[in-house]
Amino acid sequence: MQQDLIQWAVFGGLTALMALLTGWQVARMGGRSSNSNQEYFLAGGNLSWPFIAGSITLTNLSTDQLVGMNGNQMLLLAWWELSAIAGLMMLCWVFLPIYYRNNCTTTTELLERKYGSVHLRAMISVLFLLGNVFIYLPIMLYTGSLFLKTMFGLEVPLLAIAAAMAILGAAYAIGGGLRAVAVYDTLAGVGVLGMAALVVFLSLKAINFDLSGIPPERLSMIGGPDSPIPWPTLLTGMIFIQMFYWSTNQTITQRAMAAPSLREGQNGVMAAAVIRLVFIPAIVVVPGVAAYKLFGVAGDATYGKLVAMVMPSWLSGAFAAFMAAALLTSYTSVLNSSVTLYVCDLHEKFIAPKPDVGRLNTLISLGFMVVSILLVPVYMGAVSIINLVQQLNGLLSMPILSAFIVGLMFRNVDARAVMGAVVFGVLLYAGFTFVWTPIHYIHLMFVTLVACVVFALSVNRWVFGRRAVLTARIPGLPRAAG
């Protein structure tokens, strides 16, 4: 009983301390200076590179990564994180200069500028919102709540834990906007990475640093045809998945677009890439592999079960606080970016051009929060949450990415052709996922992307009578178009 009280006291104390430090730092940075999009959604345009790097890292590294990837209990899943470095490089040197040159608040704003169509911008924004609200937010709540419930052996219903975390996360997003989210991300990131690295060491120590007895396929980095990542997929869909996530996804790019200058934003992205290379691959796969030797297949309960076993009791409260912070940072980041998309791309364009941003931020955040809580039960019982995320993500990611690729690589393309290609892509990938799956889903993402680009250019030529013109250079290398 006394041990439980100590754990909860440490948990509550650290959580409160991070909140107080966030408030202090936000006030030190000048707090909220206006009721504007720039202030709420781009932190007033003055995020320095450490906060950009910290926020990008913690926005991505949530419980769905730690719980989901370790739940596969194989080293192969590290390819998701290693290939992400290529995605960050594309953001840094190709996409970010274009966003800054076009003075974008949202990534979709670039599409409006390239195609001259507010309707295409709104369509892509709606697709981003569908992915955020119906996939990412509820899955984050589910995996985070599952970890806390498993680690502490809580008898509280999982949905109640999810609701509590969602309410706390929404409070950050509503109260401080992107500035508070980024600061909290960075402060929590130090603890999350430190604790996760400690788990790697303790899990290896628990098996005496001996990997013998673990099946070779769980230790191999070359995936076979039936593995989660067959090695040929690294040459097809994987690179475009990373391009979509790191370079066009509002949740990630919004942090890099909130710097006072392009160079500062690029420094933040480069720092995030270094952090990813040094820390992330090991912490998302090594504990799961060690856990296989300790207690066999455990699925998405692996990480919580392992931490409860190897973490010293006096540290478990601190670890839980930082894991809760990992959930909160990712949840608030996606929530904030979702509100950004709604306000800038939909509300201001079609309802009211100059709304009360603070009030609208509160109402929309609360609405998205409620929906995400209600959807948590949908993801309970998934065999592999990380593979489910990637498969569902394919419904939207490649069709959306095709709009960016066509817009940046070609001129004289009718927006209606691109909108048709996006719808075609969603339906095509849905058919691949739910009706006929001839090859691995990562290959199918590449097939979907190519099909969307071909569809857009063909419709542009044969339906709208316009001949697409290939740009002279690949945007951003070394000179971006636009």
RAVENUR-V120504 format. One record per residue. PHI is phi in whole degrees, -180 to 180 (none if undefined). OMEGA is omega in whole degrees, 0 to 359 (NA if undefined). Layout:
BEGIN
PHI OMEGA
PHI OMEGA
END
This chain:
BEGIN
none 180
-63 179
-63 178
-61 180
-63 179
-64 179
-59 182
-70 178
-66 178
-64 179
-58 181
-66 181
-66 180
-67 179
-61 179
-66 181
-63 179
-64 178
-66 180
-66 179
-65 177
-63 179
-60 180
-65 182
-68 179
-62 178
-64 179
-65 179
-81 177
114 178
61 180
-87 183
-100 181
-160 178
-102 187
-128 175
-59 182
-59 182
-75 184
-71 192
-109 177
-128 175
53 180
72 180
71 182
-135 173
-76 178
-81 188
-61 178
-62 179
-72 176
-66 179
-63 180
-65 182
-71 177
-61 182
-64 184
-78 175
-63 179
-79 185
-84 179
-118 180
-67 177
-68 175
-77 184
-65 180
-78 186
-69 182
-72 176
-65 178
-66 175
-76 175
55 176
-153 183
-66 185
-54 183
-65 179
-62 179
-62 177
-59 184
-83 179
-67 180
-71 178
-63 179
-62 177
-64 178
-64 178
-66 178
-66 177
-66 176
-62 186
-64 191
-106 182
-110 189
-82 185
-60 176
-59 180
-69 179
-61 181
-68 181
-63 180
-94 176
54 186
-85 168
-96 176
-121 178
-64 181
-69 177
-62 177
-62 180
-65 178
-62 180
-69 183
-73 185
-103 183
67 184
-133 175
-71 181
-72 175
-65 178
-57 181
-65 181
-63 180
-66 178
-61 178
-62 178
-64 175
-58 181
-64 178
-60 178
-65 181
-65 189
-79 185
-98 180
-120 190
-68 183
-61 180
-66 179
-68 176
-61 179
-63 181
-64 184
-68 179
-66 179
-68 178
-63 179
-62 181
-62 180
-65 181
-71 184
-65 184
-95 183
62 184
-70 176
-95 180
-71 177
-56 182
-58 181
-65 179
-68 177
-64 179
-60 181
-64 180
-63 180
-66 180
-64 180
-63 179
-65 179
-64 179
-63 179
-62 177
-64 184
-63 181
-75 188
-74 187
-126 182
66 185
-64 181
-59 180
-67 179
-62 182
-66 179
-65 180
-64 176
-54 186
-68 179
-62 180
-68 184
-60 179
-60 180
-70 181
-62 181
-66 179
-64 180
-68 180
-66 176
-65 177
-63 178
-63 177
-59 180
-62 183
-67 180
-69 177
-69 178
-64 181
-65 177
-109 178
57 180
56 183
-117 182
-93 180
-65 181
93 176
-85 181
-53 183
-56 182
-67 178
-85 180
-107 184
-81 174
-101 177
-112 186
-79 176
-81 183
-59 183
-100 182
-85 177
-61 180
-134 174
-57 188
-57 179
-63 180
-66 177
-65 182
-101 181
-119 188
-74 187
-59 184
-65 181
-81 172
-60 180
-69 177
-61 179
-62 188
-66 187
-89 188
-112 181
-122 182
-73 185
-56 183
-60 180
-84 187
-66 182
-59 179
-66 182
-70 179
-84 183
-99 179
-82 178
-72 180
-154 177
-59 182
-60 179
-64 177
-63 179
-65 177
-60 179
-65 179
-66 179
-64 178
-64 177
-63 178
-66 179
-65 178
-58 181
-64 181
-64 186
-79 190
-107 200
-67 184
-54 182
-67 188
-74 181
-98 180
-132 186
-62 178
-59 180
-64 179
-66 178
-62 180
-63 178
-61 179
-70 183
-78 183
-146 172
73 182
-71 181
-132 177
62 185
-72 175
-86 186
-55 189
-66 179
-63 180
-65 181
-67 181
-61 179
-61 182
-84 189
-97 184
-77 176
-57 185
-59 182
-72 179
-102 188
-63 179
-66 178
-66 180
-63 179
-62 179
-64 181
-73 176
-67 175
-63 177
-65 178
-61 177
-64 183
-63 182
-65 179
-67 181
-63 181
-67 179
-65 180
-67 179
-63 180
-63 180
-68 178
-66 177
-64 177
-58 179
-61 181
-64 184
-66 187
-76 188
-97 185
-117 186
-64 183
-70 182
-85 188
-124 184
-117 181
-145 184
-68 181
-134 182
-80 170
-78 189
-62 180
-61 180
-66 180
-65 177
-57 180
-66 184
-64 182
-70 177
-60 180
-64 179
-63 179
-64 179
-61 181
-62 180
-62 182
-64 178
-66 182
-64 183
-91 180
-54 181
-60 181
-63 185
-97 177
-67 177
90 177
-63 182
-64 177
-141 187
-68 183
-71 178
-70 177
-64 179
-59 183
-66 180
-66 179
-65 180
-61 181
-63 179
-60 186
-114 192
-63 184
-70 174
-59 178
-65 182
-61 180
-61 179
-65 178
-70 182
-63 179
-63 182
-65 182
-87 184
-99 183
-132 171
-112 176
64 177
-111 180
-72 181
-59 181
-65 177
-66 179
-69 178
-61 177
-63 179
-65 179
-66 177
-61 178
-58 181
-64 178
-62 180
-67 180
-63 182
-70 175
-61 177
-63 178
-63 185
-79 189
-107 183
-117 186
-143 182
-120 186
-72 181
-139 183
-59 186
-63 178
-70 173
-61 182
-66 174
-63 178
-63 178
-59 180
-63 180
-61 181
-62 181
-62 179
-65 180
-64 179
-63 179
-61 182
-61 182
-68 180
-70 179
-65 178
-58 183
-80 191
-95 178
-101 183
-101 174
65 181
-117 180
-97 180
-66 180
-115 179
-69 179
-67 185
-68 183
-132 169
-71 185
-54 176
90 182
-126 353
-91 184
-126 184
-81 174
-77 175
100 NA
END
